[in-house]
Amino acid sequence: MKKLLVSMLLVVVGLVLIACTESYETDGGEVLVIRAWNTEFQDRFRAYYPEYKETKTDGTDLLKDGTVVKWIITPNENNAYQNALDQDLLNQSSAAQNDRIDIFLIEADYALKYVNSQYSLDIKADLGITDAQLSNQYKYTQEIVTSSDGKLKGTSWQATPGLFAYRADIAREVLGTDDPVEVQKAIANWDKFDETAEDMKAAGYNMLAGYDDAYRVFSNNMSKPWVNANNEIEVDQNITRWIEQTKEYTTKGYNKGASLWDSVWQSEQGPSGKTFGFFYSTWGINFTLLGNSLANPDQPAEVGNGLYGEWRVAKGPQSWYWGGTWIVGAKYSDNRTLVKDVMLKLTTDKAIMKKITVDTQDYTNHKAAMLELANDPEFGSAFLGGQNHIKLFVESANAISLDAISPYDQGITETLQAAMKDYFVGTVTLDKAWENFYTNLKVKHPELKEKTS
Amino acid sequence: MEDKKKKKFNNNMYSKWGYIFIAPFFVIYGIFSVIPLAMTIYYSFFEYYFSMGLFPVGPNFIGFANYTELLAGPFWQILGNTFIMWGMGFVPQIVISLLLAVWFTDSRLKLKGLGFFKSVIYMPNLVMASAFSMIFFMLFGQNGPIVKALFDAGIVAENFDIFDTVWGTRAVIGFMNFVMWTGNTTILLMAGIMGIDPTLMEAAEVDGASRSQIFFKITMPLLKPIFIFVLITSMLGGLQMYDVPAILTNQTGSPDNSNLTIMMRLQQYLQNSSNYGMSGAISVLLFIIGGAASLLVFRSLIKNDLVSLDKVGN
């Protein structure tokens, strides 16, 4: 038994040593492997990457130079995407050349985890992208993916400032106007927001759909990160305010009792919904809200189909952002030149960036291109009744601050929202909800501690 | 003399082949069962996890620290949840199963279409637990028909959600387990009842015993071995309950961790941080509890049996 264990250990050590000294190809790979959690980037890639040729019947793409693009898409739910990605990254050095991940996508909530790991490529030193090429990107989109030792590890085609999307028909009925400037006055700060919520309730509508809707607006404006240098949890005042507000809204019936992404939340965005508005960022308005607003998703998206054309956007009580997707080059990639080209074309090319925004209404990561559209009187979104939402996004994007980001944000957010839901609906007391939060968080992240003051 | 020696030698040769033929089982059992089992126990004494799933911590030997941390936390509450949800499914299940088994095997009732009924009650067990959970999630969910009907009848308030209530969620889980396993238990009990010598029942009937007397004085005592088997296998299955509550509560065990089972906790430890230390400790505790509970049930029922056998002897 002992011998067996020793010999197994020797084999493992041997493999590790081989892996460490092994040199690997950095270019000329035949397969570009891309990992993602949904098809958003796949759609962009197929529509806008100039080297893209065709999609084959097996779901892989063919580029003009003959390179095959293999997509591995794992949904985000319950950490499945990260679990699958981590497993492959840990085995990346011993994987067959064509199976090695070349590009993987990450989100802001856990970006720092990968950025500070050895598995991501430095896009300047390793890939050779210059500062000049990145100069038109929003600074905050680069700060999120800058490692603790100052290396830039990813790049994004979008900036994701958040806004408050509201129903024009409800605004006309309750507030007497659907003009975004006037509506903004009614929700300019949290006190005004609460007053409007009361009016909405009186008229038979909900201000928000559920418990987590306002969470990001509060959490983005925290004054310090969730976790301090000693791995202790610090609860910001803004979180306390979110809990108080949501409890009040739930008790008074200002919300519909939905949780983010559940079926009630989605159906509230459709024609049968009774909810005034949703906090949404760029992608959410054109990717999620538009889809949910239609009465018949099989019919073309146009005025007359559900709530198409009846949504508007306003800045809301505070500036905030939500999500965003970054393209990261994986260590041991055998296609560095191609990875660099994909990054340059899809995240820095002005013409492509502008075209993406014009076609899809998504907000792209190119200041100059966005400013042109913001000042274009002809530009507007038919879904938003002709409103030029890019103008509002430009204002919001410049105000985004990243002082309070930590690599644990996703785990903490999910655990907190689940624990507090029990408090909002009245199943447990506030103290019990906090206790559950700490116990369940320690299961996810054993290294975190409750702050002892 | 020499002949004898040769014979002995031949015997040894034959027995060698015997060992070689059974060796594959032991090799495979060793590699895939004994070694992982030993590793589980071994690592339960270590701090060993991957921070955020990517950065390894440990293994550092920490003695019983994992166990003390586990027992200081909500472990007993989680164990309690597991038993409560199992009990809520098992009690109605065993009652209905016994009733059905007795009816199905009673020749005097002359039931028609027995094969059909047996198949129908077994059906729910053929549906995958995850699919079954999704169906119940939709039926009982906030947007589902049950809550809508209750709201229309004025029984519940707006925005009511069964899955926000501790006992509502537990009842749904218990009911699902009941529906899924009743068929299985019925078949097992029927096999047990059919193994009882029918002349005993006929004799009792001739002596004027009532139906309930026959059931309690003849069927039940003779059914005891099968009954114990059903009870212990169901209890061990219940201790390892995972799929139904996990899918119904989106793996959180909400509300208030009241539907969290031991296996769900173990999965949570592995999911985000591959915490081999803590999940090893949970597995070891689960093993001890499962063993102890089985022993307890077995002992208490068998002991009574021995006593009654003694009485018969006297």
Interface residues (C-beta under 8 A of the other chain):
Chain A: N78 N79 Q82 N83 D86 L89 L90 Y110 K113 Y114 S117 Y119 G253 K256 G257 A258 D262 S263 V264 S267 P407 Y408 G411 A418 K421 D422 V425 T427 V428 K432 N436 T439 N440 V443 K444 H445 P446 E447
Chain B: Y49 F50 S51 M52 G53 L54 F55 V57 G73 P74 G141 Q142 N143 E158 N159 D161 D164 T165 V166 N250 Q251 T252 S254 P255 D256 N257 R265 Q268 Y269 Q271 N272 S273 N275 M278
